Amino acid sequence: MINVEWFEDDNIMKGYKWSVQAKYGIVETSQEELFSRVEFECLDSSDEKVVYAVSLGWRFNVDNQRWYRIKGH
């Protein structure tokens, strides 16, 4: 389960704290790879895909343009 305390400023719309990333590790992927997964097939627009990805715990890193989440969560 993802705890709200894992996010910067306890805000789920922000990225994960560095301490949480260091403790559990992260999984990274490109947007193309993430959005091509079977669970995204029923979604038509990019906006819908972004909302769904965020609901699954994925966050977008603007620095490297990749999606990431905490391993195992």
PEDAFEN-V850872 format. One record per backbone hydrogen bond with DSSP energy under -0.5 kcal/mol. NH is the residue of the N-H (numbers start at 1). CO is the residue of the C=O. If there is no record, write none. Layout:
nh:NH co:CO
nh:NH co:CO
This chain:
nh:3 co:1
nh:6 co:3
nh:7 co:4
nh:8 co:15
nh:10 co:7
nh:11 co:8
nh:12 co:10
nh:14 co:11
nh:17 co:6
nh:21 co:17
nh:22 co:18
nh:23 co:19
nh:24 co:20
nh:25 co:21
nh:27 co:69
nh:29 co:67
nh:34 co:30
nh:35 co:31
nh:36 co:32
nh:37 co:34
nh:40 co:37
nh:41 co:38
nh:43 co:40
nh:49 co:45
nh:50 co:46
nh:51 co:47
nh:52 co:48
nh:53 co:49
nh:54 co:50
nh:55 co:51
nh:56 co:52
nh:57 co:54
nh:58 co:53
nh:59 co:68
nh:61 co:66
nh:62 co:60
nh:65 co:61
nh:66 co:61
nh:67 co:29
nh:68 co:59
nh:69 co:27
nh:71 co:25
nh:73 co:70
